[in-house]
């Protein structure tokens, strides 16, 4: 999935079902993070922000969305270890967008 993501022009993340894999997996390579998340779920969200979002499923289309400003997720990493990560701003938007694909 990471190779597929890197072949895109401006992708930050991709969910497994976007490439025909029916698993709860997300790969994120964005803002200095390179995350491989298995069974991610949102634990907490705080605040709101107005965003402009695109999606690899709909190239060159962008929409305005309202997302939480801060999001905490839990998931298993690629080694099966449980991780908890908090993202703010753009990363919170990315978490929400990718988890919605699942």
BASELUM-367010 format. One record per atom (N, C-alpha, C): residue in one letter; atom name; x, y, z. Coordinates in pm, 1 decimal, m for minus. Layout:
REM BASELUM-367010
<r 'A','CA',<X,Y,Z>>
...
END
This chain:
REM BASELUM-367010
<r 'X','N',<81.9,m119.4,0.0>>
<r 'X','CA',<0.0,0.0,0.0>>
<r 'X','C',<86.3,125.8,0.0>>
<r 'X','N',<196.4,122.1,71.9>>
<r 'X','CA',<283.9,239.8,75.4>>
<r 'X','C',<339.9,268.8,m63.9>>
<r 'X','N',<376.2,165.5,m138.7>>
<r 'X','CA',<425.2,185.3,m275.3>>
<r 'X','C',<316.6,248.8,m362.1>>
<r 'X','N',<194.1,202.9,m346.7>>
<r 'X','CA',<81.8,260.1,m422.4>>
<r 'X','C',<63.4,406.8,m386.3>>
<r 'X','N',<68.7,438.3,m258.6>>
<r 'X','CA',<54.7,577.1,m213.7>>
<r 'X','C',<163.7,664.6,m275.8>>
<r 'X','N',<285.4,615.9,m276.7>>
<r 'X','CA',<397.1,695.3,m328.3>>
<r 'X','C',<391.5,714.5,m479.6>>
<r 'X','N',<311.7,635.6,m548.7>>
<r 'X','CA',<295.1,652.8,m693.5>>
<r 'X','C',<195.7,763.9,m727.2>>
<r 'X','N',<125.5,815.3,m627.7>>
<r 'X','CA',<28.3,922.2,m651.5>>
<r 'X','C',<99.1,1057.0,m652.9>>
<r 'X','N',<34.3,1154.8,m715.5>>
<r 'X','CA',<94.0,1287.5,m724.8>>
<r 'X','C',<95.4,1361.8,m593.2>>
<r 'X','N',<m15.2,1354.8,m517.9>>
<r 'X','CA',<m22.9,1435.8,m396.5>>
<r 'X','C',<m94.6,1364.1,m283.0>>
<r 'X','N',<m84.8,1232.1,m278.3>>
<r 'X','CA',<m152.5,1157.0,m173.4>>
<r 'X','C',<m77.9,1163.3,m41.9>>
<r 'X','N',<m152.5,1173.6,65.6>>
<r 'X','CA',<m95.9,1175.1,199.9>>
<r 'X','C',<m121.9,1043.5,271.8>>
<r 'X','N',<m228.3,973.6,230.4>>
<r 'X','CA',<m267.6,850.6,298.1>>
<r 'X','C',<m359.8,771.4,206.2>>
<r 'X','N',<m373.8,643.3,240.0>>
<r 'X','CA',<m462.1,557.8,161.0>>
<r 'X','C',<m517.8,447.9,250.9>>
<r 'X','N',<m642.5,415.7,230.6>>
<r 'X','CA',<m708.0,307.6,304.3>>
<r 'X','C',<m708.4,182.7,216.3>>
<r 'X','N',<m701.4,67.0,277.8>>
<r 'X','CA',<m690.0,m59.3,204.3>>
<r 'X','C',<m802.4,m79.2,103.7>>
<r 'X','N',<m924.4,m42.7,141.0>>
<r 'X','CA',<m1036.1,m66.4,48.7>>
<r 'X','C',<m1028.5,19.4,m76.7>>
<r 'X','N',<m948.1,124.6,m75.1>>
<r 'X','CA',<m929.5,205.9,m195.0>>
<r 'X','C',<m848.8,132.1,m301.9>>
<r 'X','N',<m775.6,29.6,m260.5>>
<r 'X','CA',<m696.4,m49.2,m355.0>>
<r 'X','C',<m743.7,m194.6,m359.9>>
<r 'X','N',<m869.6,m217.4,m319.3>>
<r 'X','CA',<m930.6,m348.8,m332.4>>
<r 'X','C',<m898.1,m447.7,m222.4>>
<r 'X','N',<m840.2,m401.5,m113.7>>
<r 'X','CA',<m810.3,m489.2,0.1>>
<r 'X','C',<m916.8,m465.9,106.1>>
<r 'X','N',<m997.6,m565.2,132.1>>
<r 'X','CA',<m1108.7,m548.4,225.7>>
<r 'X','C',<m1065.8,m578.9,369.1>>
<r 'X','N',<m975.8,m498.1,418.1>>
<r 'X','CA',<m924.2,m505.8,554.8>>
<r 'X','C',<m927.4,m366.0,613.5>>
<r 'X','N',<m925.0,m358.4,746.5>>
<r 'X','CA',<m923.3,m229.0,814.5>>
<r 'X','C',<m778.9,m183.2,833.4>>
<r 'X','N',<m720.6,m137.6,721.9>>
<r 'X','CA',<m582.0,m92.8,720.5>>
<r 'X','C',<m573.3,46.5,659.8>>
<r 'X','N',<m484.4,126.9,714.1>>
<r 'X','CA',<m458.8,261.5,662.5>>
<r 'X','C',<m308.0,283.6,663.5>>
<r 'X','N',<m258.0,346.4,558.1>>
<r 'X','CA',<m118.0,387.2,551.9>>
<r 'X','C',<m115.3,539.2,537.7>>
<r 'X','N',<m37.2,604.4,622.6>>
<r 'X','CA',<m25.0,749.8,620.4>>
<r 'X','C',<122.4,785.7,606.3>>
<r 'X','N',<154.6,869.5,511.3>>
<r 'X','CA',<289.5,924.6,496.1>>
<r 'X','C',<271.6,1075.0,478.6>>
<r 'X','N',<266.8,1145.0,590.8>>
<r 'X','CA',<224.1,1284.5,590.0>>
<r 'X','C',<281.0,1357.8,709.9>>
<r 'X','N',<325.1,1479.1,687.1>>
<r 'X','CA',<371.9,1568.2,793.5>>
<r 'X','C',<477.3,1503.1,882.9>>
<r 'X','N',<566.3,1424.6,823.0>>
<r 'X','CA',<672.8,1361.6,899.7>>
<r 'X','C',<634.4,1231.0,964.8>>
<r 'X','N',<510.1,1189.1,951.1>>
<r 'X','CA',<465.3,1060.1,1004.1>>
<r 'X','C',<465.1,957.4,891.5>>
<r 'X','N',<507.6,836.6,920.7>>
<r 'X','CA',<486.4,723.9,829.9>>
<r 'X','C',<423.8,614.7,915.8>>
<r 'X','N',<292.6,602.3,904.0>>
<r 'X','CA',<217.1,513.3,991.4>>
<r 'X','C',<147.7,403.6,911.8>>
<r 'X','N',<150.8,284.2,966.3>>
<r 'X','CA',<75.3,171.3,912.3>>
<r 'X','C',<m18.3,128.8,1024.7>>
<r 'X','N',<m147.5,150.9,1004.9>>
<r 'X','CA',<m246.3,133.2,1111.5>>
<r 'X','C',<m341.8,19.4,1080.6>>
<r 'X','N',<m356.0,m73.2,1174.3>>
<r 'X','CA',<m446.8,m186.4,1161.6>>
<r 'X','C',<m561.0,m167.1,1261.0>>
<r 'X','N',<m682.5,m179.4,1213.8>>
<r 'X','CA',<m802.5,m162.3,1296.8>>
<r 'X','C',<m803.0,m30.4,1374.5>>
<r 'X','N',<m775.3,80.9,1307.3>>
<r 'X','CA',<m774.6,209.1,1378.6>>
<r 'X','C',<m915.3,249.9,1421.1>>
<r 'X','N',<m920.8,320.7,1533.4>>
<r 'X','CA',<m1048.8,375.5,1578.6>>
<r 'X','C',<m1022.6,506.1,1651.2>>
<r 'X','N',<m1121.1,592.5,1642.6>>
<r 'X','CA',<m1110.9,722.2,1708.9>>
<r 'X','C',<m1150.9,707.0,1854.3>>
<r 'X','N',<m1065.5,752.0,1943.3>>
<r 'X','CA',<m1093.2,748.7,2086.4>>
<r 'X','C',<m1155.1,879.1,2134.3>>
<r 'X','N',<m1106.4,991.1,2078.4>>
<r 'X','CA',<m1152.6,1121.9,2125.2>>
<r 'X','C',<m1132.0,1224.5,2015.2>>
<r 'X','N',<m1222.4,1319.8,2009.5>>
<r 'X','CA',<m1204.2,1433.4,1918.9>>
<r 'X','C',<m1240.5,1561.4,1993.6>>
<r 'X','N',<m1167.9,1666.9,1960.5>>
<r 'X','CA',<m1184.9,1794.3,2030.5>>
<r 'X','C',<m1188.8,1907.2,1927.8>>
<r 'X','N',<m1279.9,1999.2,1946.2>>
<r 'X','CA',<m1284.9,2120.3,1865.8>>
<r 'X','C',<m1332.7,2097.6,1723.3>>
<r 'X','N',<m1321.9,2203.0,1643.0>>
<r 'X','CA',<m1365.0,2199.0,1503.3>>
<r 'X','C',<m1269.6,2281.6,1419.0>>
<r 'X','N',<m1260.3,2245.9,1292.6>>
<r 'X','CA',<m1183.8,2323.8,1195.2>>
<r 'X','C',<m1249.0,2309.4,1058.5>>
<r 'X','N',<m1238.5,2412.9,980.7>>
<r 'X','CA',<m1286.9,2408.9,842.7>>
<r 'X','C',<m1169.4,2367.3,755.2>>
<r 'X','N',<m1191.8,2269.7,668.6>>
<r 'X','CA',<m1084.1,2212.0,588.4>>
<r 'X','C',<m1119.6,2212.9,440.4>>
<r 'X','N',<m1017.7,2207.2,357.6>>
<r 'X','CA',<m1032.9,2177.1,216.6>>
<r 'X','C',<m969.7,2040.4,197.4>>
<r 'X','N',<m1047.5,1945.0,142.8>>
<r 'X','CA',<m1000.7,1807.7,130.6>>
<r 'X','C',<m1012.2,1755.7,m10.0>>
<r 'X','N',<m915.1,1674.4,m45.5>>
<r 'X','CA',<m919.4,1597.2,m168.1>>
<r 'X','C',<m913.2,1450.1,m131.7>>
<r 'X','N',<m930.7,1365.0,m231.7>>
<r 'X','CA',<m930.8,1220.7,m207.8>>
<r 'X','C',<m873.8,1151.0,m330.5>>
<r 'X','N',<m788.9,1052.8,m307.9>>
<r 'X','CA',<m731.9,978.1,m419.3>>
<r 'X','C',<m838.4,906.7,m501.1>>
<r 'X','N',<m952.9,877.9,m440.7>>
<r 'X','CA',<m1062.6,811.7,m513.1>>
<r 'X','C',<m1129.3,905.0,m613.9>>
<r 'X','N',<m1113.6,1036.7,m593.5>>
<r 'X','CA',<m1173.3,1137.2,m681.8>>
<r 'X','C',<m1067.7,1242.1,m715.9>>
<r 'X','N',<m974.0,1208.6,m805.3>>
<r 'X','CA',<m863.1,1300.1,m835.6>>
<r 'X','C',<m909.6,1438.7,m880.9>>
<r 'X','N',<m835.4,1538.3,m837.3>>
<r 'X','CA',<m856.3,1678.6,m876.3>>
<r 'X','C',<m991.1,1736.0,m833.7>>
<r 'X','N',<m1053.1,1676.5,m734.2>>
<r 'X','CA',<m1177.5,1731.6,m677.9>>
<r 'X','C',<m1151.9,1763.6,m532.2>>
<r 'X','N',<m1194.5,1881.5,m490.3>>
<r 'X','CA',<m1172.0,1926.3,m353.5>>
<r 'X','C',<m1302.7,1981.2,m297.6>>
<r 'X','N',<m1325.6,1955.1,m169.5>>
<r 'X','CA',<m1448.1,2001.2,m104.0>>
<r 'X','C',<m1413.3,2061.4,32.6>>
<r 'X','N',<m1503.0,2145.3,79.1>>
<r 'X','CA',<m1490.0,2202.8,212.5>>
<r 'X','C',<m1557.1,2107.0,311.7>>
<r 'X','N',<m1488.0,2078.3,421.2>>
<r 'X','CA',<m1542.3,1991.2,525.4>>
<r 'X','C',<m1522.7,2058.0,661.4>>
<r 'X','N',<m1595.9,2009.2,757.7>>
<r 'X','CA',<m1575.6,2046.8,897.5>>
<r 'X','C',<m1525.9,1921.0,968.6>>
<r 'X','N',<m1411.5,1932.3,1030.2>>
<r 'X','CA',<m1348.0,1820.1,1100.0>>
<r 'X','C',<m1312.1,1861.9,1241.6>>
<r 'X','N',<m1290.1,1764.3,1329.4>>
<r 'X','CA',<m1236.4,1798.4,1461.5>>
<r 'X','C',<m1097.1,1858.8,1447.4>>
<r 'X','N',<m1060.1,1946.9,1538.3>>
<r 'X','CA',<m926.6,2006.3,1536.7>>
<r 'X','C',<m821.9,1909.5,1591.2>>
<r 'X','N',<m862.8,1827.9,1687.6>>
<r 'X','CA',<m770.1,1732.0,1749.8>>
<r 'X','C',<m838.6,1596.6,1757.4>>
<r 'X','N',<m766.2,1491.5,1719.7>>
<r 'X','CA',<m821.6,1356.3,1720.0>>
<r 'X','C',<m718.1,1261.0,1779.9>>
<r 'X','N',<m763.6,1176.1,1870.9>>
<r 'X','CA',<m679.4,1070.0,1926.1>>
<r 'X','C',<m731.1,937.3,1875.2>>
<r 'X','N',<m639.7,857.2,1817.8>>
<r 'X','CA',<m678.1,726.1,1765.4>>
<r 'X','C',<m597.5,617.0,1834.2>>
<r 'X','N',<m652.6,496.4,1830.5>>
<r 'X','CA',<m576.0,379.1,1871.5>>
<r 'X','C',<m577.5,282.4,1754.1>>
<r 'X','N',<m472.5,203.5,1743.8>>
<r 'X','CA',<m460.5,106.2,1635.8>>
<r 'X','C',<m349.3,9.2,1672.7>>
<r 'X','N',<m337.3,m94.9,1592.6>>
<r 'X','CA',<m219.8,m180.3,1599.5>>
<r 'X','C',<m123.0,m131.0,1493.5>>
<r 'X','N',<5.6,m132.3,1523.5>>
<r 'X','CA',<104.1,m95.7,1422.0>>
<r 'X','C',<138.3,m218.7,1338.4>>
<r 'X','N',<233.8,m206.6,1249.2>>
<r 'X','CA',<268.1,m316.4,1159.6>>
<r 'X','C',<326.9,m437.2,1231.8>>
<r 'X','N',<365.3,m420.0,1359.1>>
<r 'X','CA',<420.6,m529.2,1438.3>>
<r 'X','C',<318.8,m588.5,1534.4>>
<r 'X','N',<194.0,m542.0,1526.5>>
<r 'X','CA',<88.0,m592.2,1613.6>>
<r 'X','C',<84.7,m528.7,1750.3>>
<r 'X','N',<160.2,m421.0,1768.8>>
<r 'X','CA',<163.0,m351.5,1897.3>>
<r 'X','C',<57.2,m242.2,1898.3>>
<r 'X','N',<m11.2,m227.5,2012.2>>
<r 'X','CA',<m112.6,m122.5,2022.5>>
<r 'X','C',<m43.9,12.7,2037.3>>
<r 'X','N',<m92.3,109.9,1960.0>>
<r 'X','CA',<m40.8,245.7,1968.6>>
<r 'X','C',<m157.7,341.9,1984.9>>
<r 'X','N',<m130.8,454.0,2047.7>>
<r 'X','CA',<m227.8,562.8,2063.4>>
<r 'X','C',<m157.8,688.4,2014.6>>
<r 'X','N',<m221.8,759.8,1921.1>>
<r 'X','CA',<m161.1,877.7,1859.7>>
<r 'X','C',<m262.3,991.5,1859.4>>
<r 'X','N',<m216.3,1110.5,1891.6>>
<r 'X','CA',<m299.5,1229.9,1882.4>>
<r 'X','C',<m247.6,1317.3,1769.4>>
<r 'X','N',<m339.3,1358.2,1682.3>>
<r 'X','CA',<m304.6,1448.7,1573.9>>
<r 'X','C',<m387.3,1575.7,1584.1>>
<r 'X','N',<m325.4,1687.6,1547.7>>
<r 'X','CA',<m395.1,1816.6,1548.2>>
<r 'X','C',<m393.8,1874.6,1407.9>>
<r 'X','N',<m492.7,1958.3,1379.2>>
<r 'X','CA',<m496.1,2029.4,1251.7>>
<r 'X','C',<m500.5,1934.3,1133.3>>
<r 'X','N',<m401.3,1945.8,1045.1>>
<r 'X','CA',<m397.3,1865.3,922.9>>
<r 'X','C',<m393.9,1715.5,951.2>>
<r 'X','N',<m321.3,1673.8,1054.4>>
<r 'X','CA',<m314.7,1530.3,1084.8>>
<r 'X','C',<m448.3,1480.2,1137.8>>
<r 'X','N',<m518.9,1558.6,1215.8>>
<r 'X','CA',<m652.5,1520.4,1262.5>>
<r 'X','C',<m745.7,1502.3,1143.4>>
<r 'X','N',<m737.2,1594.5,1047.2>>
<r 'X','CA',<m816.7,1583.8,924.5>>
<r 'X','C',<m783.2,1454.0,851.8>>
<r 'X','N',<m656.2,1422.5,840.0>>
<r 'X','CA',<m611.8,1301.5,770.7>>
<r 'X','C',<m664.8,1176.1,841.9>>
<r 'X','N',<m651.9,1170.7,974.2>>
<r 'X','CA',<m704.4,1056.0,1048.8>>
<r 'X','C',<m853.3,1036.5,1019.9>>
<r 'X','N',<m929.8,1142.9,1032.4>>
<r 'X','CA',<m1075.4,1132.7,1013.1>>
<r 'X','C',<m1108.4,1088.0,870.7>>
<r 'X','N',<m1043.5,1146.7,773.5>>
<r 'X','CA',<m1070.8,1113.8,633.6>>
<r 'X','C',<m1044.2,965.6,605.9>>
<r 'X','N',<m929.4,917.1,647.6>>
<r 'X','CA',<m894.6,777.2,618.8>>
<r 'X','C',<m981.5,679.0,694.6>>
<r 'X','N',<m1012.6,710.0,819.7>>
<r 'X','CA',<m1098.0,618.1,896.3>>
<r 'X','C',<m1239.4,613.3,840.2>>
<r 'X','N',<m1284.7,721.9,779.2>>
<r 'X','CA',<m1416.5,719.6,714.8>>
<r 'X','C',<m1418.7,620.8,597.6>>
<r 'X','N',<m1306.8,601.3,531.5>>
<r 'X','CA',<m1301.0,502.2,423.3>>
<r 'X','C',<m1328.6,362.2,474.2>>
<r 'X','N',<m1291.3,336.8,599.5>>
<r 'X','CA',<m1306.1,201.9,653.7>>
<r 'X','C',<m1448.1,174.5,697.2>>
END
